[in-house]
Amino acid sequence: MPADVLATPDLLRSVFRRHAAGVAVITARGEAGPVGFTATSLTSVSAEPPLLSFGVGTGASSWPVMAEADHVGVHILGEHQQELAATFARSGADRFGPPTVWREGPEGVPVLDGVLAWLVGRVVARVPAGDHRIVLAEVVHGDPTGTGRPLLYHQGRFQRLRD
């Protein structure tokens, strides 16, 4: 067995590349328009009350809006949405321009069309965590009725679930 490696940012990245994660897009409404980003850090926190969490980098272009938003949208992407995931992950992309299809949803939050499921949450806390913030939100609206299979992120690439 190889010797362990001292903790570094590269070690953390290397280990988590081996961890398959579901892919979500987080959105919020800003004064200058909607913002959003691709996230693999989405977690169900509590059923009573219904709470979720996700991480967002404080250097991310969407952070200034996320830092002030009262409500956020959480969208679970399907395997047919690799391009959408890539668009929301790409720096400088026009994330809400064509071909992205979206509408204003509950609480004014941008809601993406064609996703497997979506939730709108009321932000209840932003917890400092290194160069990120962990956002906690209480679920207030949602729709779990989309169809398809989930999109995954593994080894630095978007992947499909295999049987």
Accessible surface in RSA format (square Angstrom, percent):
REM  Atomic radii and reference values for relative SASA: ProtOr
REM  Chains: A
REM  Algorithm: Lee & Richards
REM  Probe-radius: 1.40
REM  Slices: 20
REM RES _ NUM      All-atoms   Total-Side   Main-Chain    Non-polar    All polar
REM                ABS   REL    ABS   REL    ABS   REL    ABS   REL    ABS   REL
RES MET A   1   232.60 120.5 149.21  98.7  83.40 198.6 120.94 102.8 111.66 147.9
RES PRO A   2   123.36  89.9  99.65  90.8  23.71  86.2 111.96  92.4  11.40  70.9
RES ALA A   3    92.13  84.7  64.18  99.0  27.95  63.6  74.65 105.1  17.48  46.3
RES ASP A   4   134.35  94.1 103.83 103.3  30.52  72.2  47.51 111.8  86.84  86.6
RES VAL A   5    99.18  65.3  82.28  74.5  16.90  40.7  85.88  74.6  13.30  36.1
RES LEU A   6   152.50  84.9 146.79 105.0   5.71  14.4 148.87 104.6   3.63   9.8
RES ALA A   7    94.05  86.5  66.30 102.3  27.75  63.1  66.63  93.8  27.42  72.6
RES THR A   8    66.13  47.0  55.56  56.3  10.57  25.2  58.23  78.2   7.90  11.9
RES PRO A   9    93.76  68.3  86.23  78.6   7.52  27.3  93.00  76.8   0.76   4.7
RES ASP A  10    98.48  69.0  96.10  95.7   2.37   5.6  29.42  69.2  69.06  68.9
RES LEU A  11    56.64  31.5  51.37  36.7   5.27  13.3  55.87  39.2   0.77   2.1
RES LEU A  12   110.99  61.8 108.82  77.9   2.17   5.5 110.99  78.0   0.00   0.0
RES ARG A  13   130.51  54.8 124.43  63.4   6.08  14.5  49.80  68.1  80.71  48.9
RES SER A  14    51.98  43.9  48.72  65.0   3.26   7.5  27.31  58.2  24.67  34.6
RES VAL A  15    80.93  53.3  78.67  71.2   2.27   5.5  79.16  68.8   1.77   4.8
RES PHE A  16   118.54  59.3 109.05  67.5   9.49  24.7 109.85  66.6   8.69  24.9
RES ARG A  17   108.03  45.4 102.39  52.2   5.64  13.4  34.08  46.6  73.95  44.8
RES ARG A  18   177.02  74.3 156.54  79.8  20.48  48.8  42.69  58.3 134.33  81.4
RES HIS A  19   108.31  59.2  98.81  68.7   9.50  24.3  60.72  62.6  47.59  55.4
RES ALA A  20    52.01  47.8  33.93  52.4  18.08  41.1  34.01  47.9  18.00  47.7
RES ALA A  21    16.25  14.9  10.52  16.2   5.73  13.0  16.25  22.9   0.00   0.0
RES GLY A  22    44.01  54.3   0.00   N/A  44.01  54.3  26.63  73.1  17.38  38.9
RES VAL A  23     2.32   1.5   0.00   0.0   2.32   5.6   0.39   0.3   1.93   5.2
RES ALA A  24     1.54   1.4   1.54   2.4   0.00   0.0   1.54   2.2   0.00   0.0
RES VAL A  25     0.00   0.0   0.00   0.0   0.00   0.0   0.00   0.0   0.00   0.0
RES ILE A  26     0.00   0.0   0.00   0.0   0.00   0.0   0.00   0.0   0.00   0.0
RES THR A  27     0.00   0.0   0.00   0.0   0.00   0.0   0.00   0.0   0.00   0.0
RES ALA A  28     0.00   0.0   0.00   0.0   0.00   0.0   0.00   0.0   0.00   0.0
RES ARG A  29   138.19  58.0 121.62  62.0  16.58  39.5  36.89  50.4 101.31  61.4
RES GLY A  30    12.87  15.9   0.00   N/A  12.87  15.9   7.15  19.6   5.72  12.8
RES GLU A  31   195.63 112.3 148.38 112.3  47.25 112.5  70.18 135.7 125.45 102.4
RES ALA A  32   115.54 106.2  69.37 107.0  46.18 105.0  82.45 116.1  33.10  87.7
RES GLY A  33    24.14  29.8   0.00   N/A  24.14  29.8  21.23  58.3   2.90   6.5
RES PRO A  34    42.07  30.7  27.48  25.0  14.59  53.0  27.48  22.7  14.59  90.7
RES VAL A  35    31.06  20.4  27.34  24.7   3.72   9.0  31.06  27.0   0.00   0.0
RES GLY A  36     0.19   0.2   0.00   N/A   0.19   0.2   0.00   0.0   0.19   0.4
RES PHE A  37    22.69  11.4  22.69  14.1   0.00   0.0  22.69  13.8   0.00   0.0
RES THR A  38    27.06  19.2   7.38   7.5  19.68  46.9   7.38   9.9  19.68  29.7
RES ALA A  39     6.40   5.9   0.72   1.1   5.68  12.9   6.34   8.9   0.06   0.2
RES THR A  40    57.83  41.1  39.57  40.1  18.26  43.5   7.77  10.4  50.06  75.7
RES SER A  41    54.50  46.1  38.18  51.0  16.32  37.6  46.89  99.8   7.61  10.7
RES LEU A  42    53.24  29.6  28.63  20.5  24.60  61.8  28.63  20.1  24.60  66.2
RES THR A  43    70.07  49.8  65.09  66.0   4.98  11.9  47.95  64.4  22.12  33.4
RES SER A  44   100.67  85.1  73.39  98.0  27.28  62.8  46.98 100.0  53.69  75.2
RES VAL A  45    72.89  48.0  40.61  36.8  32.28  77.8  45.22  39.3  27.66  75.0
RES SER A  46    33.80  28.6  21.97  29.3  11.83  27.3  22.62  48.2  11.18  15.7
RES ALA A  47    86.42  79.5  64.27  99.2  22.14  50.4  70.92  99.9  15.50  41.0
RES GLU A  48   157.83  90.6 132.96 100.6  24.87  59.2  60.65 117.3  97.18  79.3
RES PRO A  49    66.54  48.5  63.36  57.8   3.18  11.6  65.75  54.3   0.79   4.9
RES PRO A  50    56.97  41.5  56.13  51.2   0.84   3.1  56.97  47.0   0.00   0.0
RES LEU A  51    36.53  20.3  32.30  23.1   4.23  10.6  32.32  22.7   4.22  11.3
RES LEU A  52     7.15   4.0   7.15   5.1   0.00   0.0   7.15   5.0   0.00   0.0
RES SER A  53    12.15  10.3  12.15  16.2   0.00   0.0   1.31   2.8  10.85  15.2
RES PHE A  54     1.15   0.6   0.00   0.0   1.15   3.0   1.15   0.7   0.00   0.0
RES GLY A  55    11.11  13.7   0.00   N/A  11.11  13.7   3.95  10.8   7.16  16.0
RES VAL A  56     3.60   2.4   0.97   0.9   2.63   6.3   3.60   3.1   0.00   0.0
RES GLY A  57    16.45  20.3   0.00   N/A  16.45  20.3  10.93  30.0   5.52  12.4
RES THR A  58    50.18  35.7  33.59  34.1  16.59  39.5  14.18  19.0  36.00  54.4
RES GLY A  59    79.36  97.9   0.00   N/A  79.36  97.9  43.64 119.8  35.72  80.0
RES ALA A  60    38.37  35.3  22.75  35.1  15.63  35.5  33.16  46.7   5.21  13.8
RES SER A  61    90.83  76.8  56.98  76.0  33.85  78.0  59.30 126.3  31.52  44.2
RES SER A  62     2.22   1.9   1.29   1.7   0.93   2.1   1.38   2.9   0.84   1.2
RES TRP A  63    37.62  15.1  37.62  18.2   0.00   0.0  20.81  11.1  16.81  27.3
RES PRO A  64    86.66  63.2  75.96  69.2  10.70  38.9  82.01  67.7   4.65  28.9
RES VAL A  65    33.33  21.9  29.63  26.8   3.70   8.9  33.03  28.7   0.30   0.8
RES MET A  66     0.93   0.5   0.20   0.1   0.74   1.8   0.20   0.2   0.74   1.0
RES ALA A  67    27.24  25.0  16.44  25.4  10.80  24.6  16.44  23.2  10.80  28.6
RES GLU A  68   141.21  81.1 121.21  91.7  20.00  47.6  48.73  94.3  92.48  75.5
RES ALA A  69    11.79  10.8   1.98   3.1   9.81  22.3  10.65  15.0   1.14   3.0
RES ASP A  70   105.22  73.7  96.77  96.3   8.45  20.0  20.69  48.7  84.53  84.3
RES HIS A  71    35.51  19.4  30.61  21.3   4.90  12.5  20.31  20.9  15.20  17.7
RES VAL A  72     0.53   0.4   0.53   0.5   0.00   0.0   0.53   0.5   0.00   0.0
RES GLY A  73     0.27   0.3   0.00   N/A   0.27   0.3   0.27   0.8   0.00   0.0
RES VAL A  74     0.53   0.3   0.30   0.3   0.23   0.6   0.30   0.3   0.23   0.6
RES HIS A  75     0.41   0.2   0.41   0.3   0.00   0.0   0.00   0.0   0.41   0.5
RES ILE A  76    56.05  31.9  56.05  41.8   0.00   0.0  56.05  40.4   0.00   0.0
RES LEU A  77     0.40   0.2   0.00   0.0   0.40   1.0   0.00   0.0   0.40   1.1
RES GLY A  78     0.00   0.0   0.00   N/A   0.00   0.0   0.00   0.0   0.00   0.0
RES GLU A  79    32.29  18.5  31.57  23.9   0.72   1.7   5.12   9.9  27.17  22.2
RES HIS A  80   108.63  59.4  76.80  53.4  31.83  81.4  69.33  71.5  39.30  45.7
RES GLN A  81    14.77   8.3  11.97   8.7   2.81   6.7   8.50  18.1   6.28   4.8
RES GLN A  82    59.99  33.5  58.45  42.7   1.53   3.7  18.26  38.9  41.73  31.6
RES GLU A  83   132.11  75.8 130.50  98.7   1.60   3.8  66.56 128.8  65.54  53.5
RES LEU A  84    26.66  14.8  21.28  15.2   5.38  13.5  24.14  17.0   2.52   6.8
RES ALA A  85     0.00   0.0   0.00   0.0   0.00   0.0   0.00   0.0   0.00   0.0
RES ALA A  86    26.20  24.1  23.16  35.7   3.04   6.9  24.79  34.9   1.42   3.8
RES THR A  87    22.35  15.9  22.35  22.7   0.00   0.0   9.20  12.4  13.15  19.9
RES PHE A  88     0.71   0.4   0.00   0.0   0.71   1.9   0.00   0.0   0.71   2.0
RES ALA A  89    61.93  56.9  29.24  45.1  32.69  74.4  35.29  49.7  26.65  70.6
RES ARG A  90   122.80  51.6 115.90  59.1   6.90  16.4  65.08  88.9  57.72  35.0
RES SER A  91   106.91  90.3  81.79 109.2  25.12  57.9  47.78 101.8  59.13  82.8
RES GLY A  92    81.86 100.9   0.00   N/A  81.86 100.9  43.29 118.8  38.56  86.4
RES ALA A  93    29.14  26.8   4.26   6.6  24.89  56.6  14.22  20.0  14.92  39.5
RES ASP A  94   109.79  76.9  87.65  87.2  22.14  52.4  44.75 105.3  65.04  64.9
RES ARG A  95    33.81  14.2  30.40  15.5   3.41   8.1  10.61  14.5  23.20  14.1
RES PHE A  96    27.38  13.7  16.51  10.2  10.86  28.3  17.30  10.5  10.08  28.8
RES GLY A  97    10.52  13.0   0.00   N/A  10.52  13.0   9.74  26.7   0.78   1.7
RES PRO A  98   132.06  96.2 106.71  97.3  25.35  92.1 109.11  90.1  22.95 142.6
RES PRO A  99   126.95  92.5 107.85  98.3  19.10  69.4 115.34  95.2  11.61  72.1
RES THR A 100    17.18  12.2   2.99   3.0  14.19  33.8   4.29   5.8  12.89  19.5
RES VAL A 101    92.83  61.1  83.95  76.0   8.88  21.4  86.76  75.4   6.06  16.4
RES TRP A 102    89.34  35.9  66.13  32.0  23.22  54.5  56.80  30.3  32.54  52.8
RES ARG A 103   110.32  46.3 104.23  53.1   6.09  14.5  57.69  78.8  52.63  31.9
RES GLU A 104   122.31  70.2  96.82  73.2  25.49  60.7  27.14  52.5  95.17  77.7
RES GLY A 105    11.95  14.7   0.00   N/A  11.95  14.7   4.69  12.9   7.26  16.3
RES PRO A 106    37.71  27.5  24.49  22.3  13.22  48.0  36.85  30.4   0.86   5.3
RES GLU A 107    85.82  49.3  55.31  41.8  30.51  72.6  13.73  26.6  72.08  58.9
RES GLY A 108     9.52  11.7   0.00   N/A   9.52  11.7   1.54   4.2   7.97  17.9
RES VAL A 109     2.03   1.3   2.03   1.8   0.00   0.0   2.03   1.8   0.00   0.0
RES PRO A 110     2.66   1.9   2.23   2.0   0.43   1.5   2.66   2.2   0.00   0.0
RES VAL A 111     0.84   0.6   0.84   0.8   0.00   0.0   0.84   0.7   0.00   0.0
RES LEU A 112     3.57   2.0   1.23   0.9   2.34   5.9   1.23   0.9   2.34   6.3
RES ASP A 113    62.20  43.6  49.13  48.9  13.07  30.9  23.81  56.0  38.40  38.3
RES GLY A 114    53.23  65.6   0.00   N/A  53.23  65.6  38.17 104.7  15.06  33.7
RES VAL A 115    11.36   7.5   2.91   2.6   8.44  20.3   2.91   2.5   8.44  22.9
RES LEU A 116    21.21  11.8  19.29  13.8   1.92   4.8  19.29  13.5   1.92   5.2
RES ALA A 117    24.49  22.5  23.19  35.8   1.30   3.0  24.49  34.5   0.00   0.0
RES TRP A 118    26.96  10.8  26.44  12.8   0.52   1.2  23.45  12.5   3.51   5.7
RES LEU A 119    61.06  34.0  60.74  43.5   0.31   0.8  60.74  42.7   0.31   0.8
RES VAL A 120     0.00   0.0   0.00   0.0   0.00   0.0   0.00   0.0   0.00   0.0
RES GLY A 121     0.01   0.0   0.00   N/A   0.01   0.0   0.01   0.0   0.00   0.0
RES ARG A 122   101.71  42.7 101.71  51.9   0.00   0.0  37.21  50.9  64.50  39.1
RES VAL A 123    18.87  12.4   2.83   2.6  16.04  38.7   2.83   2.5  16.04  43.5
RES VAL A 124    65.27  42.9  29.83  27.0  35.44  85.4  36.23  31.5  29.04  78.8
RES ALA A 125    35.46  32.6  26.57  41.0   8.89  20.2  35.43  49.9   0.04   0.1
RES ARG A 126    77.19  32.4  52.09  26.6  25.09  59.7  18.66  25.5  58.52  35.5
RES VAL A 127    66.80  44.0  65.84  59.6   0.96   2.3  66.80  58.0   0.00   0.0
RES PRO A 128    97.39  71.0  80.59  73.5  16.80  61.1  80.91  66.8  16.48 102.4
RES ALA A 129    43.99  40.4  26.80  41.4  17.19  39.1  37.66  53.0   6.33  16.8
RES GLY A 130    76.81  94.7   0.00   N/A  76.81  94.7  46.60 127.9  30.21  67.7
RES ASP A 131   106.71  74.7  94.52  94.1  12.19  28.8  43.55 102.5  63.16  63.0
RES HIS A 132    75.02  41.0  75.02  52.1   0.00   0.0  47.00  48.4  28.03  32.6
RES ARG A 133    63.22  26.5  63.22  32.2   0.00   0.0   1.71   2.3  61.51  37.3
RES ILE A 134    62.68  35.7  62.68  46.7   0.00   0.0  62.68  45.1   0.00   0.0
RES VAL A 135     0.92   0.6   0.92   0.8   0.00   0.0   0.92   0.8   0.00   0.0
RES LEU A 136    42.02  23.4  42.02  30.1   0.00   0.0  42.02  29.5   0.00   0.0
RES ALA A 137     0.00   0.0   0.00   0.0   0.00   0.0   0.00   0.0   0.00   0.0
RES GLU A 138    42.69  24.5  42.69  32.3   0.00   0.0   2.20   4.3  40.49  33.1
RES VAL A 139    34.63  22.8  25.22  22.8   9.41  22.7  25.22  21.9   9.41  25.5
RES VAL A 140    61.89  40.7  32.15  29.1  29.74  71.7  40.29  35.0  21.61  58.6
RES HIS A 141    74.31  40.6  64.60  44.9   9.71  24.8  49.81  51.3  24.50  28.5
RES GLY A 142    40.93  50.5   0.00   N/A  40.93  50.5   6.28  17.2  34.65  77.6
RES ASP A 143    48.33  33.9  46.21  46.0   2.12   5.0  11.42  26.9  36.91  36.8
RES PRO A 144   111.57  81.3  90.43  82.4  21.14  76.8  90.89  75.0  20.68 128.5
RES THR A 145   102.90  73.2  79.84  80.9  23.06  55.0  70.33  94.5  32.57  49.2
RES GLY A 146    36.19  44.6   0.00   N/A  36.19  44.6  17.03  46.7  19.16  42.9
RES THR A 147   119.65  85.1 104.03 105.5  15.62  37.2  74.36  99.9  45.29  68.5
RES GLY A 148    59.26  73.1   0.00   N/A  59.26  73.1  28.03  76.9  31.23  70.0
RES ARG A 149    84.46  35.5  83.31  42.5   1.15   2.7  47.66  65.1  36.79  22.3
RES PRO A 150    46.28  33.7  46.28  42.2   0.00   0.0  46.28  38.2   0.00   0.0
RES LEU A 151     0.34   0.2   0.00   0.0   0.34   0.9   0.00   0.0   0.34   0.9
RES LEU A 152    34.90  19.4  34.90  25.0   0.00   0.0  34.90  24.5   0.00   0.0
RES TYR A 153    76.61  35.8  76.32  43.4   0.29   0.8  45.30  34.0  31.31  38.6
RES HIS A 154    59.46  32.5  58.54  40.7   0.93   2.4  35.36  36.4  24.10  28.0
RES GLN A 155    86.12  48.2  70.22  51.3  15.90  37.9  27.47  58.5  58.65  44.5
RES GLY A 156    38.31  47.2   0.00   N/A  38.31  47.2  14.74  40.5  23.56  52.8
RES ARG A 157   155.68  65.4 151.32  77.1   4.36  10.4  56.14  76.7  99.55  60.3
RES PHE A 158    40.39  20.2  28.56  17.7  11.82  30.8  28.56  17.3  11.82  33.8
RES GLN A 159    30.99  17.3  28.49  20.8   2.50   5.9  11.44  24.3  19.55  14.8
RES ARG A 160   134.77  56.6 123.54  63.0  11.23  26.7  42.87  58.6  91.90  55.7
RES LEU A 161    77.40  43.1  70.55  50.5   6.85  17.2  71.10  49.9   6.30  17.0
RES ARG A 162   203.39  85.4 177.57  90.5  25.82  61.5  69.73  95.3 133.66  81.0
RES ASP A 163   168.75 118.2  97.40  96.9  71.35 168.7  70.71 166.4  98.03  97.8
END  Absolute sums over single chains surface
CHAIN  1 A     9576.8       7394.1       2182.6       5627.6       3949.1
END  Absolute sums over all chains
TOTAL          9576.8       7394.1       2182.6       5627.6       3949.1
